[in-house]
Structure formats: structure tokens, C-alpha cells
Amino acid sequence: MAAQGRLEGRVALITGASRGIGAAVAQHYAAEGAQVVLAARTKTDLEEIDDAIRKRSNGARSATLVPMDLREGNDIDRLAAAIAQRFGRIDILVGNAGILGTMTPVAQIDPKQWDEVMSVNVTANWRLIRALEPGLLAAPAGRAIFVTSGVSGGRAYWGAYAVSKSALEALVRTWAQERANTRLRINIVNPGPSRTRMRAQAYPGEDPMTLRTPADIAETFVRLAEENCSQHGEVVLA
């Protein structure tokens, strides 16, 4: 009899799951026995991740795919309701989706782009918290994991992205303090330099082969999602 995975039978929602870190986490979670719900904007990219999950498990596992734009807050509410109706539970939230925006001096950021970065990187995560908290609190071992960056706190020319990650950390720490006396464990991962499309956009001259892959980082997300994880309210360096 095969050993059970570390996330066997648990339901996990992963945003930004069509590529990079989100895709790697999705595949690792599925390999560890989780039923993964994958949200991203592009359906065809999500289907590729589902194909990879099916292939890795010899057809034993598959993903639930949710093409959506996280800037639409009402869609997040509907997603939470659909997860509750279909699975009857939500055990793990991975708020991974994020956008870089334009790297430019703060005074030169386009207002529309500022709003878009804040909407995806901060507001969407707040809407996820708002919609999914009841289910996560009801779970035997609810886990919520978000993704930050080394530029949190501010860095020249990183503009809206740096500010959004600073705000995200404040949001998640605040939520973690509010739920410290529950079974829910809430943490933030700083993946460090990794071989992603966003990293290539920010550092176009960098050799990607010198960086860790998203698969190298995914184990941290598995560990933080395990039922025996005791870390809470921390920024964890992958």
C-alpha cells in the first residue's frame, strides 16, 4: 500500500497557478495528495498544469480549473461559495498571484497601473481572506500562505510593486494576530531570487540558470501547509 501524501485529502486553492511558483506549488500539492483548485487568468495555461498533474500521477489526480481575473472581487466571493458547495471545505489558501508593474520613479507611475498593481497584489488577497476565512477557520488545520518579496519595505524604482508587497505583509501580519488563538496558521513566503517570468522582467540581463527554480521553492509551501506546522505570522525565507 502506497504511503499517503502529506496533504492527503485536503482542498487547496492556489492563485496565480498557471506558471512559475504557483504552478510548481500546484503540482507539489497534488503530488502530496491535495485536491487543488487552480485560479489564473488564462485557461490554456491552467490546462497545461492540469495535464502535468495528470501525467505525474498516471491519471490518478487532476485539478479543478478556475479561469478568472482576481481584480473582480465579486468573482472571488462566488469562487469561495463554489468551493464550499463542491468540496464542503477549504483547508489551504495560497495567495500567490501578483504583477510587477512598471519599474520607474514613484512620481512617474501611471495612475491606472498603480491601481492595477494594488488591486491584484493587495486588494485581491484581502478579498480572498474575507471570502475564505470562515471555511479556513472551520477546517481542522486551516493554512493560509502568501508571497512577498525582498523589495518589501521599499526599493528605488520598484514603485508600486514594492509598496504593494509592504502592504500585503502588513495585511497578513494583522490577520495572523487577529487569529492567533485559533487553529488557523497564516504565513508569508519570501521566495528569494527565482527563475520566474517576473524575475526575468525585472532583471532582463540576468542569467536565469544561476537561479533556483520554482520547483526548488515549492517544498516550503508544502511544509507550511502541513497539519503539524506551528509557524504563524512569520515571513519565511524559502
URRAPE-V989686 format. One record per helix or strand. SS is the DSSP state (~ for helix, > for strand). FROM is the first residue (numbers start at 1). TO is the last residue. If there is no record, write none. Layout:
ss=<SS:SS>
from=<FROM:FROM>
to=<TO:TO>
//
This chain:
ss=<>:~:>:~:>:~:>:~:~:>:~:>:>:~:~:>:~:>>
from=<11:20:35:43:64:73:92:106:111:143:159:185:194:197:208:212:214:235>
to=<15:31:40:56:67:87:95:108:138:148:178:190:194:202:210:212:225:237>
//
